[in-house]
């Protein structure tokens, strides 16, 4: 019996998985419920042991390094649909419950994010070549969940929908000062300035995003009331009517939640509104997958809403609205994954085949995690003074 046999015999309850080890031995695992089927082949004898000790890391590194391949004409999507689909829905007891609890303890202790570490983590991902992101993102380079108001919305339209949806939640008035925490390549800030008349300040820790954002503002002729600073949000001191943060809260770190919302409260005027858009977990407070932490988003921590609300309550802010976007990010990631695959030759020329497999694994695994209900998007609206936001949600949809 191989070490991974214990894992897969307990894991596969839906669909089926066939494993061919490095010696050519075949192991079949068939669940009680019908579902997708996949076959993987291990080309390195060490993977058999690694799959038992850290299955998340072993599968990701194996696929990325080419020591784990998908056989019988299957796709990476089919394979991860079997593996992650069963893992996400596995009973939270026995060996899996113990593993999750151990991961939670270790990663909670490690989830500090001082400014120097934050900047290094951001650079690891966001300071890659511009051309890479251009190959799979929309034209505005929105690297966060889109909003599919209609099932047939294009990625470009869905990202426009997302920016306008956030703007409406901010209940913006022309001339109001807006702080965009983690401003990306400037697309949201430019929209708030151009379409809604806001005076926008964006802060980012990415040298690349900082340069691109200001160049875009200058090119659009709005640099006087839309500027982007290379600055940690913790060092900001000005007062703002509105604060928005999209896709940045995942990098704050669990131990810094009180500091984050305390800073939002300090920077927000008494009649201010803030909206935080973040990936969140439906259940199982704890770490992101170990492979994702090592290779894609070092230092990230995806919270449950229950982990966020105590920090909001202690900051003096009032929660005025929470919206859960369930499958919008799955659809966004599908578009990104398909575009990346279409441009795989360019990605391999830009970096190499291993890099392409890493990003293919990252986007595909993330899509499946959203589809199976492990994670979602939470948009949390808070206000400094109770009653600042309109009393009904009608204003968001007019």
Secondary structure, DSSP 4 states (H G I P E B T S, - for coil): --THHHHHHHH--EEEEEEE-TTS-EEEEE-SEEEEEEEEEE-STHHHHHHHH-HHHHHHHHHHHTSEEE-TT--HHHHHHHHHHHHHTS-SSHHHHHHHHHHHHHHHHH----HHHHHHHHHHHHTS-HHHHHHHS-TT---S----SSTT--HHHHHHHHHHHHHHHTT--TT-EEEEES-TTSHHHHHHHHHH--EEEEEES-HHHHHHHHHHHHHHT-GGGEEEEE--GGG----EEEEEEES-GGGT-GGGHHHHHHHHHHHEEEEEEEEEEEEEESS---PPPHHHHHHT-TT--PEEHHHHHHHHHHHT-EEEEEEEE-SHHHHHHHHHHHHHHHTHHHHHHHS-HHHHHHHHHHHHHHHHHHHTTSEEEEEEEEESSTT-S-SSTHHHH-
